[in-house]
Every structure is written in C-alpha cells, then in structure tokens.
C-alpha cells in the first residue's frame, strides 16, 4: 500500500492509493474487487501521476512476491515440526542464551535466504516511478532543503553511509530482508522492525528484561560483511558454532512450484526453501562509509573493519565486549532490540517537513 499527496493549487491532500489496512476478504467482497480491478488500477495510477509526494508503505506481502516465505509459513519445516515449534516460538531472543544453535539456525538461514534472493520486479517499477515523478521535482528539492536544515542526526551513529536527504519520496517497511537497498538510496528508507543485515550487542540474559537499570548492552549497531554467510544444517535447522571456511556450501534452494506438490507444506516458500532468482544488485545503496572508530564504543557504530571482527565464527559476537551479538530485529517478547535511531530520526524529520509544507500550502 502507499499514500500520496495529491497536487493542488493551495494544499497537499493525503489520499490512500491502495488501502490503509489488511483484513480477510470474504468471497463476495473478493468478487466485487476483482470486477472493479481495472477501475481501481486506473484510479491508483491517476493518483500517483497527480501526486507531489509519495510514501510507500509495505510489509510481508511485498516480500512474498520475491518468493520469500511469509510469517505464517517461514517456520513450517520438519525440524521445527518435530519439536512442536512455530514461528512465534522460534522468533524469540531467549534462544540465543538457551540454545544458540537453534537461534542462529533460524536467523542465519533467513539471512542466507534474503542475501541470495533477488527482489522482485516491483522494486524496479517503483524505482522508475520515483525517478520520473518524484525525486527531481521542485517540491522534492524544497523538501530536501527543509530536511537538511532540520536534520538533527549525527553521521557517527549510522551503521552505513547515508548520502543526501529524502525529497518527495520515502519508504516505510516492516520487512527485515533489506531488499530496498538494491534499488533505493538509504536516505529514503525506514525499517520499523530492523533488518537482517544489521547487528547489535545482545548483552547478558540478565539484561533482557524491561528494566533499563539491567541493560548491559554495548552501544551501536553494525553491518554484516558483504561476503559473510551462515553455515546451517538444513536437516536439523541448527547452526553449529564453527568458523566458516571454504569447506562448506551455503544453501538456499530457489525453486518454482510445479503444481504437482504432494502436500501443502511443499508448495509454499519457507526458511531455506524459497522461490525467486539469484540476487543481482546486493545492497548497492547500503554503503560501508565509516572509516574511523574515534567515538566508538562510547558513541555511534563501529567501522566496517571493527565490525568484521565480530563475524569470525558461525555465531557472531559483539566487536566491543566479545559477548553474543544478535540481529538488530524486533522479535517476539523482545525488550532489548536496538533500533536504527539515525534512520528513525531521518523519517520523523521528513514527515515533519511534509506536514509543515502542507500547512504552508494551506495557509
């Protein structure tokens, strides 16, 4: 779904282009929507064409078109079924301390799947729309200037280089695959649940709770090296604590359903078995730009060289304290997730400037 600000002589009006919420569709409603599909597409196209500003909101359904597993199916593998584990069970931070092989088996294979799967063509289509309709307009230049003047973020706290400021376009996503960086600059992306490319200090289990007084995590978040992969036993979905070397093969099975699958389990993407193709433009807009560790670990994020020291084994560690690291992703029952604060601040600044511009136009 997306929201657009439509052109007008005196104001910017927020309109929903594709719908603002998701719910189960009854058969009669599905039939009505299908009968009005062409009309709806025409209205959406006209709204986008007339808009001055666009915010693109997307979630798991958008990733699914790349052939990746959705939440309901991602953990439907025999290894988890034998143990009676669901996605909600596996996607919890306590496994890092209780059974790290299980924790990294799940998150390591998700990382491998996302790293090795190409984003679907919709990313490129929207990239084309943005370049043609939004990124180079007078309104976009005005918003970029307003964001630069209002921006309060420090470059040192970002785990990757951020060039420029967003203008008339921004992405807000709950997906954690980091696929947007293949097509869009980092200054236009907000990931409200984090992504599998970024890591943080996990601290001790004692610091997992809600009490800030017990928080013993080191500061900052950092990127995984571009060449890094996890070693996961696909039969057990466990990741042994061994240093990766050239003797093992990282496997992500890309497949296309034949229509002859014997059961529903084999017919859907899940962790370690996804559709899609090999990735072509991996993270080309997530650039490792920080060279110095002058303010780290007291402030900000480590340099790429320092961060890489934490990926010397199959279980990443914090490059500052040497304790366990974890993906900087919001999990279930998670009180120790570290958000990308610089990214959140950029998005909040941008929305404030869009509202200010709308108010200015209205007055």
One Martini backbone bead per residue (centre of mass of N, CA, C, O) as a GRO file, in nm:
protein
  363
    1UNK     BB    1   0.102   0.032   0.011
    2UNK     BB    2   0.004   0.385  -0.035
    3UNK     BB    3   0.086   0.733  -0.006
    4UNK     BB    4  -0.048   1.044  -0.128
    5UNK     BB    5   0.017   1.374  -0.252
    6UNK     BB    6  -0.185   1.589  -0.396
    7UNK     BB    7  -0.232   1.815  -0.621
    8UNK     BB    8  -0.246   2.174  -0.556
    9UNK     BB    9  -0.277   2.510  -0.530
   10UNK     BB   10  -0.295   2.516  -0.180
   11UNK     BB   11  -0.263   2.192  -0.129
   12UNK     BB   12  -0.208   1.893   0.060
   13UNK     BB   13  -0.356   1.574   0.003
   14UNK     BB   14  -0.439   1.293   0.168
   15UNK     BB   15  -0.423   0.969   0.006
   16UNK     BB   16  -0.540   0.653  -0.073
   17UNK     BB   17  -0.418   0.417  -0.310
   18UNK     BB   18  -0.435   0.094  -0.163
   19UNK     BB   19  -0.477   0.106   0.130
   20UNK     BB   20  -0.449   0.088   0.503
   21UNK     BB   21  -0.552  -0.218   0.536
   22UNK     BB   22  -0.565  -0.559   0.660
   23UNK     BB   23  -0.796  -0.822   0.559
   24UNK     BB   24  -1.026  -1.046   0.536
   25UNK     BB   25  -1.174  -1.177   0.241
   26UNK     BB   26  -1.464  -1.220   0.114
   27UNK     BB   27  -1.595  -1.363  -0.160
   28UNK     BB   28  -1.781  -1.122  -0.244
   29UNK     BB   29  -1.558  -0.908  -0.219
   30UNK     BB   30  -1.359  -1.034  -0.419
   31UNK     BB   31  -1.547  -1.014  -0.663
   32UNK     BB   32  -1.581  -0.706  -0.660
   33UNK     BB   33  -1.283  -0.631  -0.687
   34UNK     BB   34  -1.232  -0.778  -0.954
   35UNK     BB   35  -1.448  -0.613  -1.120
   36UNK     BB   36  -1.269  -0.332  -1.023
   37UNK     BB   37  -0.967  -0.340  -1.108
   38UNK     BB   38  -0.932  -0.138  -1.342
   39UNK     BB   39  -1.047   0.104  -1.192
   40UNK     BB   40  -0.842   0.099  -0.956
   41UNK     BB   41  -0.582   0.127  -1.127
   42UNK     BB   42  -0.656   0.396  -1.254
   43UNK     BB   43  -0.678   0.556  -0.991
   44UNK     BB   44  -0.392   0.502  -0.888
   45UNK     BB   45  -0.240   0.620  -1.132
   46UNK     BB   46  -0.359   0.905  -1.110
   47UNK     BB   47  -0.265   0.967  -0.821
   48UNK     BB   48   0.040   0.936  -0.875
   49UNK     BB   49   0.059   1.143  -1.110
   50UNK     BB   50  -0.059   1.392  -0.920
   51UNK     BB   51   0.159   1.374  -0.723
   52UNK     BB   52   0.417   1.508  -0.497
   53UNK     BB   53   0.391   1.283  -0.271
   54UNK     BB   54   0.548   0.968  -0.149
   55UNK     BB   55   0.447   0.688   0.056
   56UNK     BB   56   0.582   0.361   0.103
   57UNK     BB   57   0.388   0.093   0.219
   58UNK     BB   58   0.526  -0.217   0.356
   59UNK     BB   59   0.528  -0.584   0.364
   60UNK     BB   60   0.513  -0.922   0.337
   61UNK     BB   61   0.369  -0.918   0.057
   62UNK     BB   62   0.612  -0.794  -0.095
   63UNK     BB   63   0.818  -1.025  -0.039
   64UNK     BB   64   0.657  -1.266  -0.160
   65UNK     BB   65   0.714  -1.181  -0.467
   66UNK     BB   66   1.022  -1.297  -0.431
   67UNK     BB   67   0.976  -1.592  -0.272
   68UNK     BB   68   0.928  -1.545   0.015
   69UNK     BB   69   0.848  -1.601   0.329
   70UNK     BB   70   0.592  -1.595   0.536
   71UNK     BB   71   0.508  -1.601   0.860
   72UNK     BB   72   0.312  -1.859   0.841
   73UNK     BB   73   0.565  -2.040   0.680
   74UNK     BB   74   0.873  -2.016   0.757
   75UNK     BB   75   0.857  -2.265   1.000
   76UNK     BB   76   0.763  -2.504   0.791
   77UNK     BB   77   0.954  -2.749   0.916
   78UNK     BB   78   1.049  -3.053   1.028
   79UNK     BB   79   1.236  -2.966   1.265
   80UNK     BB   80   1.005  -2.802   1.410
   81UNK     BB   81   0.775  -3.010   1.414
   82UNK     BB   82   0.921  -3.217   1.603
   83UNK     BB   83   0.923  -2.975   1.840
   84UNK     BB   84   0.667  -2.782   1.828
   85UNK     BB   85   0.747  -2.529   1.641
   86UNK     BB   86   0.694  -2.200   1.581
   87UNK     BB   87   0.745  -1.889   1.484
   88UNK     BB   88   0.682  -1.764   1.765
   89UNK     BB   89   0.893  -1.946   1.907
   90UNK     BB   90   1.162  -1.889   1.741
   91UNK     BB   91   1.108  -1.561   1.747
   92UNK     BB   92   1.325  -1.546   2.008
   93UNK     BB   93   1.587  -1.432   2.216
   94UNK     BB   94   1.632  -1.670   2.431
   95UNK     BB   95   1.786  -1.874   2.240
   96UNK     BB   96   2.071  -1.746   2.257
   97UNK     BB   97   2.106  -1.881   2.556
   98UNK     BB   98   1.971  -2.175   2.541
   99UNK     BB   99   2.002  -2.214   2.193
  100UNK     BB  100   2.213  -2.100   1.962
  101UNK     BB  101   2.175  -2.301   1.726
  102UNK     BB  102   1.876  -2.227   1.682
  103UNK     BB  103   1.892  -1.926   1.647
  104UNK     BB  104   2.104  -1.935   1.401
  105UNK     BB  105   1.945  -2.120   1.219
  106UNK     BB  106   1.720  -1.922   1.161
  107UNK     BB  107   1.868  -1.643   1.111
  108UNK     BB  108   2.083  -1.753   0.916
  109UNK     BB  109   1.883  -1.854   0.694
  110UNK     BB  110   1.739  -1.592   0.646
  111UNK     BB  111   1.988  -1.440   0.559
  112UNK     BB  112   2.059  -1.619   0.319
  113UNK     BB  113   1.796  -1.586   0.164
  114UNK     BB  114   1.803  -1.276   0.133
  115UNK     BB  115   2.093  -1.248   0.007
  116UNK     BB  116   2.015  -1.468  -0.249
  117UNK     BB  117   1.758  -1.291  -0.325
  118UNK     BB  118   1.570  -1.137  -0.555
  119UNK     BB  119   1.405  -0.877  -0.614
  120UNK     BB  120   1.136  -0.788  -0.747
  121UNK     BB  121   1.008  -0.587  -1.009
  122UNK     BB  122   0.864  -0.374  -0.828
  123UNK     BB  123   1.110  -0.212  -0.743
  124UNK     BB  124   1.181  -0.106  -1.026
  125UNK     BB  125   0.915   0.033  -1.086
  126UNK     BB  126   0.924   0.235  -0.848
  127UNK     BB  127   1.192   0.356  -0.923
  128UNK     BB  128   1.082   0.478  -1.184
  129UNK     BB  129   0.865   0.657  -1.068
  130UNK     BB  130   1.048   0.829  -0.886
  131UNK     BB  131   1.235   0.940  -1.113
  132UNK     BB  132   0.989   1.070  -1.281
  133UNK     BB  133   0.784   1.207  -1.034
  134UNK     BB  134   0.974   1.292  -0.752
  135UNK     BB  135   1.299   1.340  -0.715
  136UNK     BB  136   1.316   1.615  -0.940
  137UNK     BB  137   1.147   1.823  -0.808
  138UNK     BB  138   1.066   2.111  -0.653
  139UNK     BB  139   0.947   1.976  -0.402
  140UNK     BB  140   1.189   1.796  -0.345
  141UNK     BB  141   1.399   2.023  -0.308
  142UNK     BB  142   1.253   2.156  -0.072
  143UNK     BB  143   1.257   1.911   0.123
  144UNK     BB  144   1.560   1.871   0.132
  145UNK     BB  145   1.622   2.145   0.257
  146UNK     BB  146   1.448   2.113   0.511
  147UNK     BB  147   1.594   1.854   0.615
  148UNK     BB  148   1.878   1.968   0.643
  149UNK     BB  149   1.797   2.197   0.849
  150UNK     BB  150   1.645   1.979   1.060
  151UNK     BB  151   1.866   1.791   1.104
  152UNK     BB  152   1.987   1.580   1.404
  153UNK     BB  153   2.190   1.390   1.302
  154UNK     BB  154   2.460   1.160   1.335
  155UNK     BB  155   2.691   1.003   1.143
  156UNK     BB  156   2.814   0.804   1.368
  157UNK     BB  157   2.530   0.630   1.416
  158UNK     BB  158   2.566   0.506   1.142
  159UNK     BB  159   2.619   0.184   0.976
  160UNK     BB  160   2.604   0.374   0.717
  161UNK     BB  161   2.596   0.545   0.437
  162UNK     BB  162   2.443   0.878   0.394
  163UNK     BB  163   2.306   1.027   0.110
  164UNK     BB  164   2.147   1.279   0.165
  165UNK     BB  165   1.797   1.366   0.116
  166UNK     BB  166   1.482   1.346   0.125
  167UNK     BB  167   1.198   1.424  -0.059
  168UNK     BB  168   0.911   1.296  -0.233
  169UNK     BB  169   1.029   1.020  -0.092
  170UNK     BB  170   0.921   0.720   0.101
  171UNK     BB  171   1.002   0.438   0.306
  172UNK     BB  172   0.781   0.204   0.488
  173UNK     BB  173   0.890  -0.090   0.668
  174UNK     BB  174   0.855  -0.438   0.807
  175UNK     BB  175   1.082  -0.549   0.664
  176UNK     BB  176   1.404  -0.764   0.698
  177UNK     BB  177   1.569  -0.798   0.402
  178UNK     BB  178   1.699  -0.534   0.259
  179UNK     BB  179   1.592  -0.486  -0.051
  180UNK     BB  180   1.575  -0.172  -0.096
  181UNK     BB  181   1.895  -0.123  -0.140
  182UNK     BB  182   1.896  -0.208  -0.450
  183UNK     BB  183   1.703   0.074  -0.537
  184UNK     BB  184   1.747   0.262  -0.276
  185UNK     BB  185   1.829   0.506  -0.088
  186UNK     BB  186   1.891   0.535   0.249
  187UNK     BB  187   1.731   0.818   0.288
  188UNK     BB  188   1.439   0.648   0.198
  189UNK     BB  189   1.460   0.449   0.460
  190UNK     BB  190   1.222   0.262   0.676
  191UNK     BB  191   1.275   0.017   0.947
  192UNK     BB  192   1.063  -0.084   1.209
  193UNK     BB  193   1.226  -0.394   1.250
  194UNK     BB  194   1.460  -0.396   1.084
  195UNK     BB  195   1.754  -0.608   0.988
  196UNK     BB  196   1.974  -0.876   0.882
  197UNK     BB  197   2.234  -0.674   0.843
  198UNK     BB  198   2.200  -0.598   1.146
  199UNK     BB  199   2.387  -0.547   1.456
  200UNK     BB  200   2.408  -0.637   1.812
  201UNK     BB  201   2.429  -0.626   2.136
  202UNK     BB  202   2.292  -0.855   2.376
  203UNK     BB  203   2.416  -0.925   2.619
  204UNK     BB  204   2.272  -1.038   2.889
  205UNK     BB  205   2.012  -1.206   3.022
  206UNK     BB  206   1.971  -0.999   3.254
  207UNK     BB  207   1.922  -0.759   3.018
  208UNK     BB  208   1.632  -0.841   2.875
  209UNK     BB  209   1.451  -0.676   3.021
  210UNK     BB  210   1.270  -0.380   3.109
  211UNK     BB  211   1.509  -0.291   3.279
  212UNK     BB  212   1.740  -0.042   3.240
  213UNK     BB  213   1.938  -0.112   3.476
  214UNK     BB  214   2.012  -0.404   3.316
  215UNK     BB  215   2.155  -0.273   3.082
  216UNK     BB  216   2.451  -0.436   2.902
  217UNK     BB  217   2.477  -0.307   2.634
  218UNK     BB  218   2.629  -0.213   2.373
  219UNK     BB  219   2.680   0.021   2.155
  220UNK     BB  220   2.535   0.003   1.867
  221UNK     BB  221   2.545  -0.071   1.512
  222UNK     BB  222   2.607  -0.328   1.252
  223UNK     BB  223   2.747  -0.475   0.980
  224UNK     BB  224   2.763  -0.718   0.766
  225UNK     BB  225   2.950  -0.872   0.568
  226UNK     BB  226   2.917  -0.925   0.231
  227UNK     BB  227   3.055  -1.234   0.248
  228UNK     BB  228   2.864  -1.339   0.458
  229UNK     BB  229   2.781  -1.667   0.600
  230UNK     BB  230   2.585  -1.931   0.704
  231UNK     BB  231   2.595  -2.242   0.884
  232UNK     BB  232   2.334  -2.478   0.801
  233UNK     BB  233   2.147  -2.741   0.901
  234UNK     BB  234   1.875  -2.849   0.719
  235UNK     BB  235   1.771  -3.088   0.900
  236UNK     BB  236   1.792  -2.926   1.197
  237UNK     BB  237   1.830  -2.609   1.205
  238UNK     BB  238   2.140  -2.582   1.280
  239UNK     BB  239   2.416  -2.375   1.415
  240UNK     BB  240   2.725  -2.419   1.445
  241UNK     BB  241   3.023  -2.333   1.630
  242UNK     BB  242   3.180  -2.234   1.346
  243UNK     BB  243   3.413  -2.148   1.129
  244UNK     BB  244   3.408  -2.027   0.837
  245UNK     BB  245   3.474  -2.198   0.527
  246UNK     BB  246   3.547  -2.363   0.216
  247UNK     BB  247   3.403  -2.658   0.300
  248UNK     BB  248   3.122  -2.513   0.266
  249UNK     BB  249   2.778  -2.494   0.166
  250UNK     BB  250   2.560  -2.254   0.083
  251UNK     BB  251   2.198  -2.291   0.121
  252UNK     BB  252   1.956  -2.183  -0.131
  253UNK     BB  253   1.651  -2.279  -0.248
  254UNK     BB  254   1.553  -2.232  -0.573
  255UNK     BB  255   1.205  -2.236  -0.674
  256UNK     BB  256   0.941  -2.382  -0.870
  257UNK     BB  257   0.629  -2.459  -0.888
  258UNK     BB  258   0.467  -2.739  -1.051
  259UNK     BB  259   0.171  -2.848  -0.927
  260UNK     BB  260   0.277  -3.149  -0.785
  261UNK     BB  261   0.251  -3.125  -0.500
  262UNK     BB  262   0.173  -3.343  -0.234
  263UNK     BB  263   0.178  -3.089  -0.037
  264UNK     BB  264   0.138  -2.787   0.121
  265UNK     BB  265   0.428  -2.762   0.236
  266UNK     BB  266   0.580  -2.787  -0.055
  267UNK     BB  267   0.419  -2.517  -0.188
  268UNK     BB  268   0.585  -2.330   0.010
  269UNK     BB  269   0.762  -2.100   0.133
  270UNK     BB  270   1.065  -2.131   0.334
  271UNK     BB  271   1.310  -2.187   0.524
  272UNK     BB  272   1.553  -2.271   0.273
  273UNK     BB  273   1.278  -2.245   0.072
  274UNK     BB  274   1.271  -2.064  -0.220
  275UNK     BB  275   1.207  -1.855  -0.445
  276UNK     BB  276   1.344  -1.728  -0.723
  277UNK     BB  277   1.648  -1.545  -0.761
  278UNK     BB  278   1.942  -1.431  -0.798
  279UNK     BB  279   2.119  -1.180  -0.684
  280UNK     BB  280   2.230  -0.863  -0.837
  281UNK     BB  281   2.208  -0.581  -0.622
  282UNK     BB  282   2.362  -0.601  -0.351
  283UNK     BB  283   2.344  -0.336  -0.149
  284UNK     BB  284   2.422  -0.068  -0.326
  285UNK     BB  285   2.290   0.146  -0.089
  286UNK     BB  286   2.480  -0.004   0.134
  287UNK     BB  287   2.736   0.182   0.259
  288UNK     BB  288   3.059   0.162   0.366
  289UNK     BB  289   3.182   0.466   0.534
  290UNK     BB  290   3.324   0.399   0.797
  291UNK     BB  291   3.672   0.443   0.921
  292UNK     BB  292   3.629   0.530   1.220
  293UNK     BB  293   3.667   0.483   1.603
  294UNK     BB  294   3.669   0.747   1.779
  295UNK     BB  295   3.353   0.715   1.923
  296UNK     BB  296   3.416   0.414   1.973
  297UNK     BB  297   3.184   0.280   2.206
  298UNK     BB  298   3.047   0.547   2.325
  299UNK     BB  299   2.970   0.617   2.013
  300UNK     BB  300   2.797   0.461   1.793
  301UNK     BB  301   2.962   0.293   1.528
  302UNK     BB  302   3.147   0.075   1.385
  303UNK     BB  303   3.358  -0.009   1.175
  304UNK     BB  304   3.400  -0.241   0.935
  305UNK     BB  305   3.655  -0.365   1.061
  306UNK     BB  306   3.545  -0.404   1.348
  307UNK     BB  307   3.287  -0.565   1.277
  308UNK     BB  308   3.429  -0.813   1.137
  309UNK     BB  309   3.539  -0.941   1.408
  310UNK     BB  310   3.239  -1.062   1.481
  311UNK     BB  311   3.266  -1.278   1.205
  312UNK     BB  312   3.462  -1.548   1.284
  313UNK     BB  313   3.192  -1.703   1.321
  314UNK     BB  314   2.871  -1.862   1.339
  315UNK     BB  315   2.865  -1.670   1.606
  316UNK     BB  316   2.819  -1.369   1.661
  317UNK     BB  317   2.996  -1.087   1.796
  318UNK     BB  318   3.096  -0.837   1.987
  319UNK     BB  319   3.352  -0.607   1.912
  320UNK     BB  320   3.379  -0.498   2.211
  321UNK     BB  321   3.314  -0.755   2.435
  322UNK     BB  322   3.258  -1.061   2.301
  323UNK     BB  323   2.976  -1.107   2.308
  324UNK     BB  324   2.678  -1.158   2.212
  325UNK     BB  325   2.506  -1.136   1.923
  326UNK     BB  326   2.245  -0.979   1.712
  327UNK     BB  327   1.989  -0.906   1.548
  328UNK     BB  328   1.840  -0.589   1.452
  329UNK     BB  329   1.548  -0.722   1.561
  330UNK     BB  330   1.214  -0.749   1.612
  331UNK     BB  331   1.083  -0.959   1.847
  332UNK     BB  332   0.946  -1.169   2.047
  333UNK     BB  333   0.979  -1.069   2.360
  334UNK     BB  334   1.134  -0.777   2.307
  335UNK     BB  335   1.367  -0.558   2.516
  336UNK     BB  336   1.667  -0.539   2.332
  337UNK     BB  337   1.619  -0.375   2.097
  338UNK     BB  338   1.805  -0.195   1.840
  339UNK     BB  339   1.756   0.073   1.682
  340UNK     BB  340   1.773   0.291   1.403
  341UNK     BB  341   1.794   0.608   1.497
  342UNK     BB  342   1.877   0.763   1.242
  343UNK     BB  343   1.647   0.661   1.064
  344UNK     BB  344   1.411   0.757   1.237
  345UNK     BB  345   1.489   1.057   1.232
  346UNK     BB  346   1.464   1.099   0.928
  347UNK     BB  347   1.164   1.029   0.909
  348UNK     BB  348   1.053   1.234   1.111
  349UNK     BB  349   1.162   1.481   0.968
  350UNK     BB  350   1.013   1.440   0.702
  351UNK     BB  351   0.719   1.443   0.809
  352UNK     BB  352   0.738   1.727   0.926
  353UNK     BB  353   0.795   1.873   0.652
  354UNK     BB  354   0.542   1.787   0.504
  355UNK     BB  355   0.346   1.920   0.704
  356UNK     BB  356   0.458   2.205   0.677
  357UNK     BB  357   0.400   2.231   0.374
  358UNK     BB  358   0.095   2.186   0.394
  359UNK     BB  359   0.042   2.430   0.577
  360UNK     BB  360   0.155   2.643   0.386
  361UNK     BB  361  -0.042   2.587   0.149
  362UNK     BB  362  -0.309   2.638   0.317
  363UNK     BB  363  -0.244   2.952   0.408
   0.00000   0.00000   0.00000
